[in-house]
Amino acid sequence: MADEAAPHAISFDDFQRVEIRVGTIVDVQPFPEARKPSLKIWINFGPDIGVRKSSAQITVHYEAESLKGRQVAAVMNFPPRQIGPFMSEVLTLGFPDENGEVVLIRPDLEVPDGGRLF
C-alpha cells in the first residue's frame, strides 16, 4: 500500500503552497454564456482578503438562491482564469457524486471567513 502512494507523495511544504481558504457566498448569478451549465459566485473571504469571484459548474445540485450564506472552500493562489466574459479569481472546491456532478465541500460548523485549511 505504501508503495502505491509513493509516486503521488508530496512534501508538507508542497501542501503549504496551496492556499485553501473558507469564505461565505454573498451573491450568485446565472452564467448563460458558459459552455457548460454554470453559476457565477461571489465569495467573501473576510476583511483581509475581501470578495473574490468564481465560476462553478454546480447547477445540478444547487439553485442560486440556496447558495447565498453558505460557506465553501476555495483555492486562492491559482492565477485568475478568463471563462467567457467572466474572470474567475478562485477555484471553488467540491467532490464528484456518483455521476461526476460537483458536490461542494464546506466546514461542518461555521468558521471565520478567510480561515486557511491546515
N, C-alpha and C positions, 0 to 999 in steps of 0.2 A: 504494500500500500504506500509506504513512504517513497519508494522508487517512482511510483506514478506521479507523485506531487512534485518531485524534484525539477522536471523540465519547466514547470509553471511557477516555481518558487520565486518570490521576490523578497527583498530585504525590508526591514522595518522602515528604513529611510525612503525606499520606493513608495511604500504606503503613505508615509507622511507627506509626500509631494502631491498627492491627490487631495485637494481641499474639498471635502464634502461637508456641507452645512445645512441646517434646517431653517426653513422660512415658512411664512403664512401666506397663502394665496389671497390676494386682495382684489384682483379683477380677472375675469375670464371673458374672452370674446371668441366668436366663431372664426375660423380661418378657411374660408371657402377657396382661397387661391392656392392652398397647399395641394400637392399631388395626391397625398393620402389623407383621409379624413383626420383633421387635427383641430386643436384649440390653441389660441394664443393665451398665455397666462402671465400674470404679473405677480411676483413673489416678493414679499417684504422680508429681508434678511436682517432687520433691526437697524438701529440708528448708526452703527459704524459702517454698514455696507449699503443700506437702502434697498430700493426696489429694483429687481432685475427681471428681464423678460425671458420667456421660454416658449418654444413651440413644442407641443406634445401630442402624439398620436394615441389619445386616450378616450376617444369618443364612444367606444363600445361599452365601457363600464361606467362612464361619468357624464353627467349633464353639467353644463357650465355653471348654473346657479348652485348646484350641490357642492361645488369645489371651493367656493368662497369661504374663507375662515379655516380651511383645512391646512394642517402643517404637512410639508413634504420635504424630502431631501434632494439636494442638487449638487452636482459637481460645479464648483465656482471657477476653477482655473483652466478650463479649456478656452481657446480663443473664440470670440463671437463667431457665429455662423449665419450667413445670409440664407434664409429659406424663403424663396419667392420674394415678396416685398417686405418681409419681416426679418429683423435682426434678432436672432436668438442668442442670449448672453450667457445662459447657464443650461446645463443638461439635467433635466428633472429625471429622477431615478425611479425605476419600477422593475417588477419581475414579470415574466410571461405566465399567463394562465395556460390551461391545457390546450388552448387553441392558438397560443402565441400572442394573445392580446395583452396589453400592458395593464398591470395592477400596480398602482402607486405604493411606494413604501413611505411609512411615517412612524414617528415615535408612538409608543403605547400611551404615554402621558404627555400633556402639553409641556413644552420646554421653551426657554427663551429663544426668540428668533436670533439667528446668527450663530448659534452654537455649532461647534465643529465636531464631527464624528471622530471618535477615538476608540 
